[in-house]
Amino acid sequence: MKKNTQSFTDYSKSLKEANQFWHDEKNIKLTVAYGNSDFFLLKAIDAFRATFINNEDTHYSSVEGSSISLESFRELWQNQGMFDPISAYSIRRTEKFKALASALKLIKSPNQVKNKILLVINTSKLQNNLIKEFDRLDSIYIPCFQPNLKDFPKIVKILCENNKLLTTPDGQALLYHCIGDDLFGLENEILKLKLISGDHKQPLTAKEIAQYLGIIREDHAFKLTNLLLEQKYAEAQILASNLIAKGESTIAILGVISRHIRNTLQIGAHLRYGMQQASSSQISKLPKFVISSYQQYAKKIDLKKMARALSLCQKADVRLKTSKYSHDELIIGELISAISL
């Protein structure tokens, strides 16, 4: 197992290599998709399933890790079907299979594995005893970790391409700034835009996309951001409440707050590593004027507090989109309070 393989580039490269391996019927090994990103773990499952679901020569099945026993796991890797040359199994939530290390030890060599198996493990770090067994069995790894903020512009572009949505760079930037680092939310909005745009021949611009997203007026967004930068949190809460009362989109206001937090985290992290403004701009993909406006603020803000606030933004997004009685003003007020504490 390679070390320090937690970037989006590592995920993309590993998934591509795994795809090539899955299509090779003569090469049978265990595949391990592991990490803390539910989105990328699900994409690994989807790619594995797509390889075999329409293959008449292969039986595909999905299994829950909590339902696996030592004996049933042996049947998955050992038994071949009577009519199918091989079978393919994806084992979801394999971390629920507590006897996994013991089960792997029953496989004496990689050659004993007769079927294609994808083990999906939701974890921030694989246990050393599991790594030892996976390495012994010459397993293939797909690291599925929550990506760095600097990778999101590239991810949005790839999600648009994968879903056949033509967008301009400024359109992709708008999607990211409005929706943030919620990968499921990003893909859902992209799918909606694809349905709405239909057979639109030209790439959608930011102006065209804006009419389908909850977009706050630019002057209101600017004023709210400045109040946050000046740490006038009480005034920011009053402004947000007034905007909601006037009918502005709460999702859009949440987007402004989320963007403020992400900018602070990006710039604050770069400043702490002693990078110059130009270098920081290149890495974070933010305009220089944005970095300039955030520099003093980011120096004195607790980044751990901001990271917690960003997590609250993601939860607030779900509440606002799924609850009929979400108390919008209260939710936004809680977020601003989380930043100010």
N, C-alpha and C positions, 0 to 999 in steps of 0.2 A: 504493500500500500504506500502510495506517495504521500509525503507530508505537505502540509500547507496548501491543500487543494480545496479552498473554500470560496473561490471567486466565481463569478458568472462565467468567465472564460473557461475555467476548469469544468464547470457543469456542461456547457455547450459542447466542448471537445469530447468529454467522456460519453455524453449521450450519443453523439455522432458515431463514436467508435463502437459503442454497445449496439447501436442499430445495425452496423455492418456485421457484427458478430452474430446477432440474432438471426440474420438472414442466411448465415452459413450453417446448413443442416448437419454438417459433419463435425462442427466444432461446438461441443456442449460443455458449458461451465455454469457455475452459479453467478448471478449478477446481483450486486448489492447496491441499492439506492438508499442513501442515508443522509440525514441532515435535519435542519429545523425549519425548512420552508415547505409548508403544506402544498403550495402551488407547484413547485418544481418536482416534489415527490409524486404529485398527481400527474404531472406531464410525463414523468418517466413511466408510470403505469400505463398511461394512454398510448405512449409510443410502443411499449412492449405488446400491449393488447392489439394495436393496429397491425403489428407484424404478423400475428398468428390468427386473428379472428376470422379472416376471410380465406385462410389457407386450408384447402380441403384435406391436405395431408397431415394436418396438425390439430390436435384437440386442445382448446384453450379453456382455462377455468381460473376463477379468482377465489382465493381462500382467505379467511380472517385468521390472524395470528393467535387470537384468543381461543380459537377452536382447534388448534394443532396440538397433537401429542407426539411423543417420541415415535410411536408406531406409525401414525398417519404421515408424519414427516418422512419416514423411511419409504413409505409407499410412493410419495411424490417424486423422490429422486431415483428410486430403484426400479419401479415397475413400468414397463412399456405396455401400451395398449395393444389389443389383439389385432386391430385393423389399422391403427395410426402408427407410422414409423416413430414419432416422438409426440410427447405432450408438452404443453407450456402452462406454467402456473405462476400467477402473481400472488404473493402472500402479503397482504396489507397488514399494517401495524404489527410487524414481526416482533417489535419490542415487547408485545404482550405474551409472547411465547418464552416463558422464563427458562425453559430447558434447552434453549437454542444451542448454547455452547456444547452441551452434552450430546445433542442430536448431531451436530457437525462432526464430532469425534467418531461417530459411527461410520462416517464415510472415510474409508481407509486411503483412498486415492482419488484424484479428479476423474479418472477413467470410469469410476463406478457410477458417476452421475449420468443417468440415461435420458433425462428430460431437461428442457429449458426452464429455469426457475429464477424469478425475480423476487428477491427479499427486500421489502420496503421497511426501513427502520427510521422512525421519527426520533431523532436524538441530536443533542448538541455535540456529542462526542462518542465515537464507537469505543466500547470497552476493549481493553488490550487483549483479553482472552479470546474475544470474537475476531479481532484483527489477526491474531495468530492462526486461528483455524481457517479463516477466509484466505489468508496468504498461502497456507499449506495446500489449499484446494485450488490455487491459481485462479481465484475469483476475479471478476471484473467489477470495478467500483464506479458509481455515479454519485459524486458529491452534490447534494441538493440543499444549499444553505441560502438564507436570506441574503440577497445581494447588497453590495455597497451602494451608497447613494449615487456615487459617480457613474455606476453602471446603468442607471435607469434610463437615460436618453437612448442608449443602445437597445435596451430591453423593449422600450415602447416601439421603437422602429421595427424590431423583429416581430413583436406581437401584431403590429399592423400588417406586416408582410405575410405572416403565417395565416392571418384571417382575411387576406386578399383585400385589405382596405388601403386604397391609395391616399396618401397624406403628404403634405409638404412638411419640411422640417419645423416650421413655426406651428403647424397643426399638431405635430407630435409633442412639441414643447408645451403647448397649451394643455394637452391631455395630461401630461405629467404634473404640471403646476396646479391643475384643478383637482386631480384625483389623488396625487401623491404616490406613496410607495405600496399601496394596496394592490397587489398583482391581480387578485381576483376581480377587484373593482375596475382596474384598468382594462382587463380583457372583456368584462361585461359591457363597458362603455364602447369599446371598439366593435364588439358584435352588434350592439344597438345601432351604431353609426353605419355599419355595413348594411344592415337591414333598411335603414332609413334612406341611405344614399343609393341603394339598388345598383343599377348599372352605370353609375356616374363615371364618365370616361376620364375626367381630369382629377388630379389629386386634390383632396379637400384641404382648404386653407384654414388657418386659425379663425378667421372671420366666419367661415361657413360652419365650422365645428362649434363655435361659441353659441350659436343659436339653439343648439340641441343640448348644451350643458347648462347647469346652473351657474351663470356668470354674474358676478357683482360688478356694478359700475366702477370704472377705473378710478375715478376721483374718490369714491368711498373706500375702495381697497387701499388706495394710497394713504388716505387719512388714518384708517385703522392700523395699517402697518407702522406709520410714523408714531402713533400713540404707543404702540407696543415697544418700538425702538427707544422711545423716550421714557419708557417704564411708567407711563401714565395709565395704569391698568384700570383704575376706576372709571376714567373717561372712556377708555376702550370698551368697557362693559356697557356703559350708557349708550355709546354710539352703536354697538352691535344690537342692543335691545331695540333702539329706535329704528334701525334698518329692518329688523325682523317685523316690527309693528307696521312698517310701511309696505311690507310685502316683498322685501328682498329675499332671495333664496338663502335659507339657512345652510344648505349644502355649500353654497358659494362662499358664505362667510367662514364656514369651517375650512374651506380650501385656502382662504387667506391666512388663517391662523396656522394651518398645517404647513403652508409654504414658509411662513415666518419661522417656524420651529426648525424646518429642514435647512433653511438658509443659515440659521444660527449654528446648527450642529455642523454643517459642512465647513463654514468659515471658521468657527471656533476650533474645530479639530485641526485645520490647516495652520491656523495661527499658533497653536500650541506646539506644532512641529517646526516652528520657526521659518515657514515658507514666506517668500515675498509675494506681493500682491499679484504680479503677473503670473507667477507660477501657480498660485492658488486659483486664479481665474481659469487657467488652462485645465487644472485637475477637476475642479468642481463644475465646470461648464456654466458658470454664472458670469453675467456681465460685470465689468470692472466697477461700474457705478454702484451696483448692488453690494459688492464686496466692500467698497469704500464706506457705504452707509451703515454696514453691519460691523465694521472692525472694532470700534470702541465698545459697542454693545456686547459683542461676542466674547470680548476679553474678560468681562466681569460677570458673565452668566455661568451658572453651574450646568455643565453639559449633561450630567447624569439626570438632573431635574428635567432638562429639555427632552432627553430620550424618553423619560417616563411620560411626559406630556404628549409626545408623538404617539406613544402607545395608546393613550387615552383618546387621541384624535381618531385612531383607527376604530376603536370601540364606539365612539360617538357616531362615526359614519354609518356603522351597522345599525345603531339605534334609530338614527334619523330615517334610514331607508326601509326599516322593517316594522317600525311601530307606528300605529295610527295616532297614538297619544304620546308623543315623544317629548313634550315640554321643551320646545326649541330654545327659548331664552335661557332656561336653567342649564341645559347642556352646554351652550356656548359660554355661559357664565362660569361653569365649573372648569372649563378648559383655560380660560383667562386666569382664573384663580390659581390653577395648577402651575402656570408660568410665573405668577407673581410671588408665590410662597417661598 
